Amino acid sequence: MALTWTRTKRHLKNHQFGFSLVSKVLIYCALAVPALVFSPIVIPIWCISWLVQTTLTTRREKQKSRVAEQFRLQNSRIYKSLDRLDKDGSFRLVEIAPGHGSEKLECRLHISNWRTSQYEALSYCWGDPTPCHQILMNGLPFGTANELHNALLHLRYPDKPRFLWVDAMCINQEDDKEKSQQIRFMREIYRSASNTIVWLGECPDEYLDNQERVYARNNSHHLISSLVGPERFATKDWTYTEAIFLFANSLQHAIPSSVADQRRDLVAGLSMDESLSDPVRSLSDRPWWTRMWTLQELVVSRNITIQVDKYSIEWEKWCFLMDSVNPVNMLSPSNLYGALKRSRDDYQRNEHVGGPDGLLELLYMFRHKECTQKPDMLYALLGLVRPQDCFVIPDTTKSFQVVFRDFIKGYINHYGSLVVLDTIGLCIAPYATSHWEPSWTRIRDRDDAPRSFWRSNLIALDPGVENRFGKIENDVLVEVPWGDSFSASGGIPALDCTFASHDDIVVLHGFVHDTIAALAGEWECHLGDEKGYFKEWESFAEKHITKLTEGSKPYSFADFVRTLTCGTFDSIPETPQDESQYVLFRRYMRAACRHRKFFVTKRGYFGLCDADCLPGDSVCVLLGADVPFILRETQHYLDEESNPVFVNNRQDKKILQSRLVNGLVSQKLSKFMGEAYVDDIMEYNGDIKADMERGSLQIQKFYFWS
């Protein structure tokens, strides 16, 4: 009971906005009842109160904006140009003058060289970037945001200066050219630092009163005293955070191998002791773990120090602590710590993260990360891939639509592969957007998303995301065997990907294989509901194959089963004689069919496609793609100058007809509807290159309107 009350008080103190919110609710409820009786009096008073509160809030926001703008203008006057940045590695360092407590911060900026300088780098979450504190920089007023100001107060030494690289201070935030240059060298800056300080913020139990400190000290005594001795532990009242940091530091070095059993007991005690695991949970949920830029800063740095308030701990000790308290059960569903740790280990071994898909793989793997500026979703990953995979040039003046369009074009031309379009389909249907831009917030949950036919095991790279029911289903995590086994375009790379004069139109090459004639209903089953959909689709397939081919192509149960399992089975395994194969059959079928539709083409082929496809959509094979894609013709065209001609009403149709007659409109635009599995065409039958040279296979251009 005491522990529950302690936590409740600490929660209310750490979230003081809760009092005002509760107060408002109580006040409004209290006024609601008399308002029914005294409405002529209460309602005007209520309206006046709301109007006054709104006016005051608006004034405060305007005042805050004016002050922030003044700070930004005054900050920009301090910087001198870094003209030689590209040539000799010039950058700025900030020197923090010694000081104590809340004394005003005094700093100086120095132009230096990251190759020869001794310095530390700061990695932190900006929070609200609005400048609200004034310090002295080179003897002049300089505005800093709240989170950075708190970090610098705790990081400065009391008796000597400290040299740090801090992005918000060492980069002129008003100079887009300089920001673009610095982004290119972010990896070198953090890798060259002697140490990177990860600032997680202030202590989670900073509001503990004396009674709670005594409780924490007594409750932690049985763990800590075994490590450092009761005399040292009795010297002061330890907080929860102090206790766990001391615990981690002591465990790493103090326990000899001869007391391994004692060590295991202590670790087990810590993992079960909620009074000590609470601060760890709080620290592991800090915003720093969710940011995209901090990923690169942690991964490439040589040495890492985690700092909370005045307490610090080396990265290796932090990892030991997290592993000791069983972080899988305590961290947020995306297991942010585990993903960062694995990425850092990969980089330290190979000097890059990820596999052959380079930026695309990382972009999908870390799509849950957050950043203030959307282009940083790409820019923050450039330092993690191999140099030959860096085909994106940072430019902070470009919008994310332009940046991602350039990324798609660069990826296709660099690798000769259209897998980037397939991955976009995992994030959002491109036809529902106005640009080639994935909407990361609209990605469906892992347990809810269909598995890709092309990069089906890409989802296995995703760091431990639980489904909305709080559990991970085996059939979702299982690696399916069709991941890289198809070759619908015969291994021919994509021809040069170009964008028409209108930036939202991409030009690709391929051929139309068939057309969707009929579609069954969407497979929406959960575990154990497969039989109903299987029977429904089987009946649909048998009926339509006979109707469409007029009996020239008989129904094949093997073709049907092969389609529903992406070619892995051509019959249903008998159970219980072959139970393991039957389990795999069900898992593969769910992975392939979930939230998809079964279709039959005009030529009598079976296939699976996205649930948004319609009869009349084309089944196409694009060069550089291992699987077919579904395309839909639109009512929009390209004119003779490759500009789009939109048809939205009758007047547009009349104009279009006139231009068609006069030969002023040539190409029809298509929409990309997603990937497909079509039985019998997942492998090109023959030599596609020879067929293209002989002219027996006609390659055409497809103009996609995103």
N, C-alpha and C positions, 0 to 999 in steps of 0.2 A: 504493500500500500504506500509506504514511504517513497519507494522508487517511482511508482506511478505518479504521485503528487509532484515529486521532484521534476520528472520529465514534463509534466503539464505546465508547471511554472516556467521551466526553461523554454518551452515552445512558445508560450505567450510572450515572454520577454524578447525572444529572438524574432517574433513576428508581431510587433506592436500594432501594426495596422489592424490586427484582429479586433482590438478593443474598439477602434473607431467604427469598424464595419458592424460589429454587434450592437454598438450604441445606436447607430443609424437605424438598424432594423427595429430595435426596441422602441425608439422614438416614433418611427413611422407607424408601427403597430399600435402604439399608445394613442396616437392622434387619429387613427383610422376610425375607432369606435365613436369618440365624441364628434368626429366630423360628420357622421350621419345625422346627429342631432343638431349640432351647431355649425352646419356647413356654411351659412352666410358669413360667419366670422372666421372659422378655421381655414377654409379654403383660400381666401385672400392672403391670410398670414403665411400659409404654406407656400403659396406662389411667390410671395415677396421673399421669403427665406431662400427658396430655390434660386430666384433671380440674383439675389445678393451673393450667394455662394458661387454661382456660375460666373458672375462678373469678377469676383475676387480671384477665382482660379484663372480666368483668362488674362487678367492683369499680371498675375505671377508668371504665367507662361511667357507673356510678351517681354516682361522684364528679364526673365532668364535668357530668352533668345537674344536680347540686346546685349546683355553682359557677355554671353558666349561669343557673339560676333566681334565685340571689342577685343576680347581675349585673342581670337583668331588673327585679327589684323595686327595686333601688337606682337604676337608670337612670330608671325611671318617676317617681321622686320629684323629679327635677330640673325636669320640664316644668311650665310654666304654661299654662292653657287659651288657645287662640286663638279666642275667642268672636266676634271681628269678621272672621274670615277671609273669609266670603262677601261682606262689605260693602266692604272697602277693600284687599283683596289682601294682608293680613297673612300673614307667614310667618316662619320662623326662619332665621337665618344662623349659621354657626359660625365663630368667629374663632380661627385657629390661631396660637398664640404662636410667635415665632421660636425656633429651636433648631438643633442640629447633631447629625448622626449618629444614634446610638441613645438620645440623651437623652430622658427621659420627656416625652410629649406633654402640653401644657397648652392647654386650649381654653375658650372662653366662648360661650354661646348668646345671641343678640340677636334680639328681635322687630323685624322690619323690614317693608318693603313692596317687592314685586318690581318695581313700576312706577317707583320712584324710586331704588332702591339700586344701587350698583355692586358686583357680585360675580361669581364664577365658579361654575360647576356641575360636579360630579364625576359621571362615568358610569363604572361599574365593575361587575364581576361579583361578587356577594356571596360566592360559594363557600360554605363551611360557615358559616352565620350564628351559630353558637354563640359567645358572647363568651368570649374567652380571654386578652385583654390588658386591663390596667387603666391608664387615663389619668386626668387631672384635668379635670373639666368644671365650670366655675363654682366651682372650688376644692374640689369633691367628687369621690369616686371614681366612675368611669364605665367600664363594660365595652364593649369593641369586639371585633369578629371579626378574625381574622388578616389577611384580605386588605385590609380597610379600614385596619387599623393600619399595614401595610406601605406602603400608598398615602400615608397622611398623613405618615409619616416622610420620604418622598421629596418630597412636595409643599410642605412648610413652608419658608418662607424663613429664611435664617440671620440676617437683620438687621432684619426688619420683619414685622408680622402679615399674615396672608392670610385673606381672607373667602371662604368656600365655602358652597355649598348641597349638603349630603350627605343623601340620603334617610334613611339609617339613624340619623342623628344629629339632623336637623332635624324629623323627624316622630316623635311619640310612638308607638312601635310597639305599645304596650299599649292604645291608644285607637282603637277601630274607627271611631268617628264622625270623628275627626280624619283618619285614613287615607283614609276615603271622600271627605272634603272635598278633601284634597290631591291625590288622584288626578284629580279634576275639573280641577285647575289645573296639572297637570304640564306641559302644552304651554306655558302662559304662563311658568312658572318657567324652563324651559330656553330658551325663545325670548328671554326678557328678560335672560338672563345675558350678560355681555360676552364670555365664552369658556366653552366646555365642554371639560373635560379628560377624554379617554378613557384610562383606566388599564388597560393590558394586562397588568400584572404585572411581575415582575422579569426581568432580562436573561436570555435563553435560554442565553448562554454564561458565566454567572456562575461556573461551576465550572472554567473553563479554567485550566490550570496555565501556568507561564511558557513551557514548551516549545511548548504549543499557541498561546499568544499570539504567539510569534515566528513560528510557521508561518502564522497568520492574517495577520500583518502582511506577511510576505514574499509570500504568495499573492495578497494584494489590492493590492500595490504598483503593478502595471501599470495598474490602473484608477484608483486614487485619486491617484497622483502626477501624472497628466496633468491633473487638475482643480485641485489645490491646491498643486502644486509639491513636489518631493522634500524641501525643507528643512522644511516644516511637517509632512509625513508622518513624517519621521525624529525628531520630537520625543518620541514615546512609542511604546509597544507597543499597537497597535490590536487590539481584539477584532473579531469578525465583525460584531456589532451596531453598534459604533462606526463601523466602516467603511461599512456600508450607510446609516446615518443621515447621515454626512458626505457620502457619495456623492449621496444624494437632495437634500440641501440645496444642494450645490454645483451639481448639474445644473440645478436650477430657476432659479438666478440667475447663475451664473458664466460659462456658456458663451454667447458672443454668437452671433447668427445667422450670422455669417461662417464659423463652424466647425461648421456643421450636419453635415458629413460625419463629423467627429471625434466629434460627439455620437452619431450613429447607431452608429459603431463601438464606442463605450463602452457604449451600451445593449445592443448585441448581445453584447459581452463579458460584461456582467453577467448577461444571461439565460442564458448558457452556463456561467457560473462557479458550480459547485455550492457552493463554500465560502462564497459570498455569498448564494446563494439559500436555503441551509438556514435561516438565521435568519428570513428573510422567511416561509418556509413555517411555521416554528415560531410566529411571531407571528400569522400569519393563521389558525392553527388554535386560537388561544386561546379559552376558553369565552365570552369577551365577544361574539364574533361570532354566537353561537348563541342568545343570550337575547332574549326578546320585548321587555322593557322598554328595552333598549339601542337597539332599532330606533327608537323614538320619540325617544329622547334625541339620537341622532345626526341624525335627519332634520330636526327642527325647530330645532336650534341654529343661531345666526348664524355663529359661528366655532368651529372644532374644532381641538384640539391632541391628537395621539396621543402618549402618554407611556409609555415602557418604562424602568423603573428611573430613572436620572437623565437619560436621553436623551429629547428631545421633538422633534416634527416637526409642522408644520401639516398639516391634512387634505389640502389641494391638493397638497402635496409628497408626502404618503403615497400619494395616488392616482397621481401621476406615477411614483413608485417601483414601485408594483404593476403599472401598465401597462407599465413598462419591462422588468420581469422576466417578462412573459407569465404572469399569474396564472392563466389558464384551465388551464394544465397543472400548476400547483402547488397550487391551493387544493383544499379538500375538494369532493366531487362536487356539492354544492348551490350552489357558487359564491357563498358568503355575501357576500364583498366586493362582487361585481358587483351583487347584488340591493340591497344597502344604498346603493351609489353611485347607482343608477338612481332609487331611491325618494327619496333626498335631492335629486337634480336635479329630479325632478318636483315636490316640495314647494316648493323655492325658486322655481320658475316659477309654480305654480298655487295655492300655499298649501293643497294637499291632495294625497293620493296615491290612485291608483286611479280607477276609472270610475264608471258609473252604479249599480253594485251596492253601492257604499259599503263598509260594514263586512264584508259577506259576501265580497266580492272579496278584501279584505285578509286575512280570516280563512283563506281557502283558500290564498292566495298564500304566506302565511307560516306555514302549519300545521306546518312542521318546526321552528319556533322553540320554545324551552324556557322554562318559567317554574315557579317553586316552587308557587305557588297557581294552580289551574286557572282561576278567574275572570279572572286577568290575561291570559289568551289574548284576551279581549275588551277589558278595561279599557286595556291597553297600546296599543290601536289607536285609541282614541277621539280622540286628539290629531292623527291623520293624515287624518281625513275632514272633509268640509264640515260646518259647524255644523248644517245642516238634516238631516244623516244621523246625528246623535248622538241616538238615541232610547233609549239604554241609560244608566241612572243608576248609577254605581258604588256598591256597598254591600258592604263586606268581611265583613259578617255573614252573607251569603247563600252557600249552597253552589253549586257549579258547575252542578248539575242545575237549580236554581231560576233561576240567572242565564241559562243557555242556553235554558231554557223561555221566560223573559221575552223573550229576544232573538228567538226564533222568532215569538212572538206579535207583538212590536213590529215585526219586519220585514214580516210579512204585512199587518198593518194599515197600516203606513207606506207601503209600495209597492204594496199590492194584488196582490202576486205570491207564488206558492208556490215560486219558484225555490230558496228556502232549503231546502225539503224535498228537492229534486233534488240539491243540493250535499251535503247530509248523506249521500245515497245514494252519493256518490263516496267518502265517508270510511268509512262502515260501514253495513251494513243495519240500520236502526233497530229492526226487529222482533227483533234479537238482543240488544238492550239493555233495561235496565229503565227508562230515561229517554230523553228527547229530547236525547241527548248524543253527539256524535261522539267516537270514540276515535281520536285523531290517530295513535297508534302503530300502528294496524291498517290504515292506508291502504296499498293495494297500490302496488307500484312503478309508475312511469309506463309502462314498456313492458308491464306486466302488466294494466293497468286498462282496462276498456271506456270508450269515449268517450261522454260524455253526449249524448243526443239534443237536449237543450234548450240547455244552456250548453256546447256541445261544444268551443268554443275557450277556455274558461276555463283549461284545462290549459296553453295556450300562455303564460299569465301566469306559470307556475311557473318559477322561476329555474334554468335549466340543470341539471336532475337527470339524472344518467346512470342507465342501467339496471343490473341486477345483473351484467351481463357487462362493464361498464365502457365501454359505448359508447352513443351515441344513435342510434336508428333513425329514418330519415326519415319513415316512415309514421306514426310516433307523434307527431312534431313538426308534421307538415303540418296546416295549418288546413283543416278540412273545411267544405264550403259550406252545411251545414244548420244552422249555429249558432243563428241567430235567425229562421229562416224559417217556423216552424210557428205555428199559432194554433188549437189544438184547441178552446179555449173561446170562440172568436170575439172575443177581446180584452176580454172582460168581466172586471173586476178581482175579486179574492176579496172575498166578503162578510166582515163583521167576524169575525175569528178569535177564538174564545173557548175557554177551558179549563173543563171541567166542575168540579164541586165537588171532585172528585179531581184533583190537579194534573197527573197523567200522562195525562189524556184531553183531546185537542184536537178541537174541533168545526169541520168544514169543510163546504162545500156543493158539490154537483155532481150528476151523473147516471150511471147504469150504462149502458154502451153494448153490452157483449157479455160472453161468458164464454169462457175458454180451454177448448177441447175436447181438444186433443192437443198434445204437446210433443215435438220432436226432441231429440237429444242435444246437449250443450254443445259449442260451437265452441272447441276448445283448440289450434288449429293455430299453428305458428310460420311463419316466412317460407318460402314455397314449398310449403306443405302445404294450400293452399286447395282444390285440385281435388277431393280426397276428400270434404271436408265439403260442398262445393257440390253434388256429385252425390248424396250421402246426403240432404241437405235437399231437393233438387229431387224426388227419388223420394218422400220423405215427404209433401211438399206435394201432389203429384199424386194420391197414394193417398188422403189424408184429405179433400181438397176434394171429391172424387167421392163418398166415403162419407158425409160429413156433410150435403152438400146434395142427395144422391140424384140427382145429375146436373143439377140445376136451375141450378147455377153452374159453368160449365166452367173447367178449369184454364187459367190465363194465365201464360205464361212471363214476360211483361213485368211483371206484378204481382209475381212472385217476385223477379226481378232488382231491381226498384224497392225492394222491402222490404229486400233485403240491402245496398243502398247508400243507404238513407234517402232515396229519391226522386231521386237524382242521375243514375242510369242506368236505362233500361228495356230495354237489350240489352247484350250483351258486345261491346266494341269489337274489331274485327278487328286482329290483329297479324301481321306487322310493319307493315302499311300505316298503322296509326294507333297507333304504339307509345306515344306520350305519353299518349293517352287510356286505353290499356290499363293503363299503370302507375298512373294515377289511379284507375281502376276497382278494381284490386287493393288499393290503399291505403285507399280509402273502405270497401271491403267488410271489410277486416281491422279498421278502426277501429270499424265499426258492429257487427260480429258477435263480436269477441273476447270470450270468456268470457260469452257469452249463449246463449240457446236460441231456436230458431225455433218458432213455434206457429201453430195454425189455430184460429179461433174457431168457435163453434156456427153462426154466421151465414155462415161461409165467408170470413172475412178472414184475411190473412197478417199476422204480426207478429214482433217481436223483444222479448225480455224478459230480466230477470235470471235467472241460472242456478238460483236457489232457488225460482222459481215452480213451481206445480203445476197440473194440470188441475182445473177448478172455480173457480180464482181469477177475480175479476171484472176486466174492462177498463172503467175509469171515467174520465170527464172531470170534473175539478174546476175550479170557477171560479177564475180567477187563474193557471191553468196552461196553458202553450202545448203541452204534450204529454200524452198519456194516462198514467194511473198504474194499476198493478196492485194491487188490494186483496184481502185474504183475510179472510173472516168467521171469527171465533173462536167458542169456546164460552162466552165471557164476555158479560155483559149489564150494562145500567145499570138501577138501580131507580128508583122514583118520585122520589127525591131526587138523582138523577144520580150515585149512588155505584156503583162497580163491584161486580158479583156474579160471583165466580170459580167455575168448575166444574172441580175437579181430581180428584174421585172420585165414587163412586156416591152417597154421602150428599149431596154438593153437587147432584147431578142431581135427587134426590128433592125437595130444598128448592126448587130452581129450578122444577120442574114445578108445585109447589104455588103458588109466587108468580106463575107465568105464568097459571095458571087464575084466580087472584084479581085479575089485572090489576096486580100490584105490580111487574112487570118489563116494560119496554117496548122499549128500544133494544138492538140487538146491536152488540158492539164489532168493529171491523175492525183489521187490521194492514196497515201500509204496506209493500208489497213492492218498490217502486221504479218507475222510469219505464218506458215502453214506446214502441216505434214500431209503429203499426198502419196499414197502407196504406189509403188512402181516408178516414181520419178525422183526419188531421193538420191539416186545415183544416176548420172548421165549415161545413157546407153550408147557407147561408141566413143569416138575421138572428137570432142567438140571443136578443137582447133582445126582439125582437118575438114570437118563439116562446114565451118565458117569460111575456110579458104576455097572450098569447092562451090560455095554458094547454096548448098542444100539447107543450111540453117541461116535464116535471115535475122541479123541483129538489128534492133531498132532502138531509138532513143526514147526514154520516158522522162517526161517533165513533171516533177512532183511539186504540187503546191502544198506547203506545210500548213 
